[in-house]
Amino acid sequence: MGSEAIGAIGLGLLLVLMILRVPVALTMLIVGVVGFAQIISWDAAVAQLKTVPVEVLSNYSFSAVPMFILMGVLQAHSGMAGKLFDSTRIICGGWKGGLAIAAVGSCGIFSAISGSSLATASTMTRVALPEMERYGYNRGLATGALAAGGTLGIMIPPSIALLIYAILTEQSVGDMFMAGLIPGLLGLVMYSLTITVVMYLRPSLAVAGEPTPWKEKFLCLTGLVPFFGVFMVMILGIYFGAFTPTEGASVGAFATLIYALVKGMRGMQLWASVQETLALSAVVFFMLVGAETLGYFISVSRISFSITDVLYGMDLTPIVVVLCILALYFVLGMFMDSIAMLVITVPVVYPIIQAMGIDPVWFGILTVLTVELGLMTPPVGMNVFVIK
């Protein structure tokens, strides 16, 4: 049996195991090791299984992942997310649908530090949903705003999804972050405008909150200073070369920790934050080990080159190929977490994108935008599932 056929069977087995709800990391590891063994040898597969975890864990760039996770977890455990929503609520709460707009704005600001869509959606739901229900907001509007706002977590830098894509494709992390900033902010603005239009068309879905004096609105801006401070230090430091993205993640985590301690974070809360960070980081690194193993298998099977040859034979333009790949991401986004989706698919689709001469940074931003839509699309929609 040829290596291409083994590669095709491996991808089919990957899909079957995911349908059977085998953990994604374990699925990639099984398919990668067995497939590599069938093409090369079992001795080589076992040797690879020994070295890949060391390669992943010793990769300096990957050390940014637990730092970004720690920033989001510290915010959730220290009450910073609640103070963030209180500030945006005071600014927007007097408008029709203002609490929903405040929720989207809070998600955008929170995601600028947490870097995770699911973490943003789950944290802000605990903070904002009870307040919107107290004011009689339609539940569909309230949860829809939170699900949409939560997707900003994988686009507005620093984003764990953009970081992992950059590392897997060997692109500049700084370039990916800068490329994601404007689309992320545009998404925040457009979600807010959508809520405004919905309020105009269906005013019964929400009520206007109590108006707040302008003086109080200006004073509450101080509650946003820590978030913008950490965000600007990281982004400007990375952009101007003061430090690498990995160092920027450490700076951001340290600044968030200092602020949390100053605001009264206790030892038990800190320990709970560390435990949660370790657990989430272990899950991410396990998936990265699986993705690296799967990537070696796909490389030796040459299945990506075979797919590229087929596409060339069909005389498809690069834009049609991109649209087909994005359609795949949209469907996968309905059922899978963004990070799992990227680590599974990028080793397969990236060689195709390279062969087509498509800019990988541009494609990466399009990919993450499409994943955003999938995260809030039925029948599952991971953000919708988390909010529920």
N, C-alpha and C positions, 0 to 999 in steps of 0.2 A: 504494500500500500504506500502511495506517495505521501510526501510530507504535507502537500496541500490538502489532500483528502483527510489526513489526520487532523490538520488545523480546522477544517470545516466541521468534522465530527466533534472536536473539542469545543467549538463555539456553540454547537447544538446542545452538547452536554451541559455547558455553562447555563444556557437558557432553561433547560429542564430542571437542573438543581435549584435555580432561583425560583421557579414556579413551585417547586416542592418546599419552598421556604427554608432551604439550607442557608445558614448565614453567609452573606456575600463574601466575606474574607476567606472563609473556609472553602467556599465554592471555587474561587479563583485559585487558591492554593492547590486544591485537588486536581483541577483541570490542568494547571500549569505544570505540576510535578509529573503527573501521569503522561501528559502529552509530550513533554520534553523527554521522558524516559523512552517512549515509543519511537521517537525520531532519532535520538542520540543513543542513550543507554541508561540503565538504572543507576549505575555507578555515578555517571555525570549528574543525573537528577538528584541523587542523595547529596553529592558534593555541593550542588547549587543550593539545596535546601539548607545547608550549613552556612553558606556564605551570604545569601540574600538578606536574612535578618540583620546581620552585622553591617552590610552595606547601607541598609535603610536607616538603622539606628545611629550609624556614625556619619550620616549625611548632615553636614552642618546646616544646610538650608531647612531641613525638616524640623530643626529645633525651634523654629518660629511657631509651629503648630500648637504645642502646649502653652506657649506664652499668650497667643491670641485667645485660646480657650480659657486660660486663667483670667484674662481681662473680663470676659463676659460673665464668668462664674462669680467673680468678686463683685461685679455690679449687682447681680441677682441676689447674692447673700447679704450684701451690706445695705440694701435699701436704696441704692443709687437710682435704680430703675423707677421706683416709686416717686422719688424727688424729681426725676426727669419728667414724668408724666404730669406731676403737679404743676410744674413750670409751664409746659406747653398747654395744659388745660386752662390756666389763668389767661394765657395769651389768646387762645382760640375759643375758649368755652362759651363766650357770649354770642358767638355766631350760630346761625342755623346749621346744625350738623357739626358744630365746632369740636365736640368731643371726639368724633370720628376722625376729623382732620388732625386733632391733637394726637390721637393714637398713631396715625400714619407718620406724623412728624417725629413722635417719640421713637417709633420703630426705626426710622431713618437715622436718627442720632445715636440710638443704642447700637445699631448694627455697625456704625462707624468705628466702634471699639470691639464689639463682640466677634464680628466676622462670621457669624453663623446664622443662617436663616431660621432653622428650627429653634435655636436658643432664643433668637429675637422674638419669634412668634409666641413661644410658650411663656417667656418672662413677661412680655407686655400684655398678654392675655390675662395673666393673674392680676396685673395692676390695673389695666384699663377697662376690662369687660364689666366688672362689678359696678364701676362708676357710670358707665353708659347705661347699664340696666337700671340703675337707681333713677336716672333721669328719663326712663321710659323709651329709650332708643329701640327701634326695631332690631330684633336679634340678628336677622340676616344682614342688615347694614353694619351692625357692630362687629360681628365675626368676619364679615367680608372685608371690612377695612383692616382688621388685624391680620387676616391671612395675606392680603395684598401687601400691607406694610412689612410683614415679616420676610417677604421675598427679597427685600432690599438688602438683607444681611449677606447675600452671596454676591452682590454687585458693588456696593459702596465699600471702598477699601478702608482698612485692611480686611480682605476677604479670604477665608480659608480655602474656598473653592478656587479663586483666582491664583492663590499661592500654590496649591497642589497642581493645577493645570500648568503653571509656569515651570514648576520643577519637573513634571513628567515630560514636558516638551522642550526642556532646556532653554526656555525663554527668560528674559529679564523680568524678575519679580516687580521691580520698580516700574517698568514699562506697562506691565499688566495692571498694576494699581492705578497708574495715571490714566490709562485707557478706560478703566471702569468707573472713574470718578464722575464724569459728565453724564453718562447714561444712567448711573445710579441716582444722581440728583434730579435728572429729568423725570425718572420714574416716580420719585417722591412728589414732584410738582404735579405730574399728570394724575396720580392717584388722588391728590387733594382736589384738583380741579374736577375730577370725576364725581367726587362726593358732593361738591358744590352744585354741579349740574343735576345730580340725582335729587338733591334737596329742593331745587327749583321745580323739577318735574313732579316730585312726590313729597311734598312738605310734611305729610302726616307721619313719615318714617322717624322723625326726630323733632325735638323741640330745642329752642335756643336756651342756653344756660343763663345764669345771672351775669349781667354786664359787669365788667371789672374796670375800675378807673385806670387811666393811662399810667399814672404814677406807679400803681401796683404792678402793672404789666412790665414796666421798665425795671422795677426792683426784682421781679422774678427771673429776669434774664441772668441774674447772678447764679441761679441754679443750673444754668446751661454751661457756665464757664469751664467747669472741670472736664466736661465731655469734649467741648471744642478745643480746650487746651491740650489734652492728651492726643486728640486727633491731629491737630495742626503740628504738634511736635513730631509725631511719627511721620506724617505725610511729607512735610517740608524737609525734615531731616533726611528721609529717603530720597526725595526728589533732588535736593542740592548736594547729595553725596556725603552728608555729615556722618551717616552710618548706613550699614546695609539693612535690608528688610528684616533680617533675623535680629540684628541689634536693635532695630526700631521696635520690634515686638517686645523685646526685653525691657526697653525703656518705657514703653506703654504699660506693660504689666507692673513694673516697679512704681510708676506714677499712680496707677490705679490703686495699688496696695497701700501706698502712703496716704492717699486721700481717704480710703476706706478706714484705715486705722485712726486717722485724725477725726473722722466723723463717728467714731465709737464702735467700730467693728470689734467683736469680742473673740477670745481665743477659740471657742467652740465653732463660731461661724467661720473663722479662718481655716480651722482644721477640716470642716465640712467642704469648704471651697477647694482645698488642696486634694481631698479625696475624690471629689467629683471631677476635678481637672485630670487627675491620674487615670480615672476610669475612662473618661472620654478620649484622652490621648491614647490610651492603650487600644481602644477600638479603632481609632484612625490609623495608628501605626500597623495594627494587624491587617487592615485593609491595604495599606501601602505595601506591606510585605507580599500579600497575595497578588497585588497588581504588578509588582516587579517580577514575581515568578511567572505570572501569566504573560507578561511582556516578553520574557525570554522564549517562552514556548511559541508565541505568535511570530517572533523574529525568525526562529529556526524553521518554522513551518512555511514561511513565506506566503501565508494566506493573504496578507495585506497587498502584496505585489500582484497576486492572482486577481484580487478584487479590482485593483487599479487597471490591470490589463483588460478585464471584462468591461470596465467603464469606458476605457479608451476605444474598445471595439464597438461599443454602443454609440460612440461619437457624441457623448453628452458634454455640454459646456460646463465649466467649473461652477457656475452659479446654480445649475440644476443639481449637480452633485452636492453642493452645500445645502440646498433646500431639502434634498432627500435625507441628509444626515441630521439636519435640524428637526425634520419631522420625526425621525427616530428618537431624538432627545426629548421632544415634546411628549411622545407617548410614554417613554421610560420615566419621565418626570412625574407622571400621574401615580406611579407605584413605588418609586425608589427615592432614597435620599440623594441629594446633589453630589456629595463626595463619593458615595458608592458608584453612582452613575459615571462620574468622570474617571475613576480609577479603572473601571471595567472597560469603557469604550475608547478612551484616548489612545491606548496602545494599538488599537485596531484602526481607528480613523485617521490618526495623525500622519502615518506614512502616505495615506491617500491624499490628504490635504497638501502635503509637501510635494508629491508628484504632480499635482495639479497647479503648482505655483501660487497657491493661495497664502496670503499673509497670515501666519499663525496667531499673532496678537489680535488681529481683526476677527479671525474665526473664533478665538477663545471668548471674546466679548459676546459675539453672536450666540455662541453655545450657552453661556451663562444666562443670557437674556431669555433664551428658549427654555432653559431649565426652570427659570423663575416662573414662567407661565405654567409649566407642568406641575409645579409645586402647589398650585391652587386650583387645579383642574380636576373635575370628577373623572372616574368613579372613586378614586382614593384622594389624591392631592395631599401630599405629606403635611403641608402647613395646615390644611383644613382638618386633617386627622389629629394633629397635635392640639389645635384649638378646641376641637370637640372633646 
